[in-house]
């Protein structure tokens, strides 16, 4: 690890491009959820070979409290309303409506999805 940081520190291009405002603070831990499926995290696994039913991706929804995960197959061409239908069928119907969604796809995805 020290070799990488030493190399980056000596890199002329990096030193010229990096701005002072890019320094990040410490990571802030998320609060522990109060109930099962109250807060979920979403992620996608895509680029898989198509299944017999034509699914080529997997939607991973994880309950942040219990770490229980749901793996939902889908097609890459799905529209946002189809994701909402899948979420309702696999999560809301069996558990509750999540209060918080955490996704690496940014607040735009979450807002459009919600």
C-alpha positions as CSV (number, residue, x, y, z in Angstrom):
1,X,0.0,0.0,0.0
2,X,2.9,2.4,0.8
3,X,4.3,1.7,-2.7
4,X,1.1,2.8,-4.3
5,X,0.8,6.0,-2.3
6,X,4.4,6.8,-2.8
7,X,4.0,6.4,-6.6
8,X,0.9,8.5,-6.7
9,X,2.6,11.3,-4.6
10,X,5.5,11.3,-7.1
11,X,3.3,11.3,-10.2
12,X,3.6,14.7,-11.9
13,X,0.2,14.4,-13.7
14,X,-1.6,13.5,-10.5
15,X,-0.1,16.4,-8.6
16,X,-1.1,18.9,-11.3
17,X,-4.7,17.6,-11.7
18,X,-5.5,17.0,-8.0
19,X,-7.3,19.9,-6.4
20,X,-7.2,20.7,-2.7
21,X,-11.0,20.6,-2.6
22,X,-10.9,16.9,-3.5
23,X,-9.7,15.8,0.0
24,X,-12.5,13.9,1.6
25,X,-13.4,13.7,5.2
26,X,-13.8,10.6,7.3
27,X,-16.6,8.2,6.4
28,X,-19.7,8.6,8.4
29,X,-21.4,5.3,9.5
30,X,-25.0,4.8,8.7
31,X,-27.5,4.6,11.6
32,X,-28.7,1.1,12.5
33,X,-32.2,0.5,11.2
34,X,-34.9,0.0,13.7
35,X,-36.9,-2.7,12.0
36,X,-36.5,-5.4,9.3
37,X,-36.7,-4.2,5.7
38,X,-37.0,-0.6,6.9
39,X,-33.8,0.4,5.1
40,X,-32.5,-1.5,2.1
41,X,-29.5,-1.3,-0.3
42,X,-29.8,-1.9,-4.0
43,X,-27.2,-3.2,-6.5
44,X,-27.2,-4.7,-9.9
45,X,-25.2,-7.5,-11.4
46,X,-25.4,-7.2,-15.2
47,X,-23.7,-8.6,-18.3
48,X,-24.6,-12.2,-17.5
49,X,-25.3,-14.7,-20.2
50,X,-29.1,-14.9,-20.8
51,X,-31.1,-17.5,-19.0
52,X,-33.7,-19.7,-20.6
53,X,-36.3,-17.1,-19.7
54,X,-34.2,-14.3,-21.2
55,X,-32.9,-12.8,-17.9
56,X,-29.4,-11.3,-18.2
57,X,-29.1,-9.4,-14.9
58,X,-29.7,-9.8,-11.2
59,X,-31.1,-7.2,-8.9
60,X,-29.7,-7.5,-5.4
61,X,-31.8,-6.0,-2.6
62,X,-30.4,-6.3,0.9
63,X,-32.1,-5.6,4.2
64,X,-29.5,-3.4,6.2
65,X,-30.6,-4.7,9.6
66,X,-30.6,-8.5,9.1
67,X,-28.4,-8.7,5.9
68,X,-31.0,-10.9,4.3
69,X,-30.7,-10.5,0.5
70,X,-33.2,-11.0,-2.3
71,X,-31.8,-11.8,-5.8
72,X,-34.3,-10.9,-8.5
73,X,-33.6,-11.8,-12.1
74,X,-34.5,-9.2,-14.7
75,X,-33.7,-8.1,-18.3
76,X,-31.4,-5.2,-18.9
77,X,-34.1,-3.6,-21.1
78,X,-36.5,-3.2,-18.2
79,X,-38.0,0.3,-17.6
80,X,-38.2,2.0,-14.3
81,X,-41.8,1.1,-13.7
82,X,-40.9,-2.6,-14.2
83,X,-38.3,-2.3,-11.4
84,X,-41.0,-0.8,-9.2
85,X,-43.3,-3.7,-10.0
86,X,-40.5,-6.2,-9.1
87,X,-39.8,-4.4,-5.8
88,X,-43.4,-4.4,-4.9
89,X,-43.8,-8.1,-5.8
90,X,-40.6,-9.3,-4.0
91,X,-40.2,-6.8,-1.1
92,X,-43.3,-4.8,-0.3
93,X,-45.7,-7.7,-0.8
94,X,-43.7,-9.9,1.6
95,X,-42.3,-7.4,4.0
96,X,-43.0,-3.6,4.2
97,X,-42.3,-0.5,2.1
98,X,-38.7,0.5,2.8
99,X,-38.3,3.8,4.4
100,X,-34.8,4.4,3.0
101,X,-33.0,3.1,-0.1
102,X,-29.3,3.2,-0.5
103,X,-27.9,2.8,-4.0
104,X,-24.6,3.5,-5.7
105,X,-26.6,4.7,-8.7
106,X,-27.1,8.1,-7.1
107,X,-30.1,10.1,-5.8
108,X,-31.5,10.5,-9.4
109,X,-32.1,6.8,-9.7
110,X,-33.6,6.5,-6.2
111,X,-35.9,9.5,-6.8
112,X,-37.1,8.2,-10.2
113,X,-37.6,4.7,-8.8
114,X,-39.4,5.9,-5.7
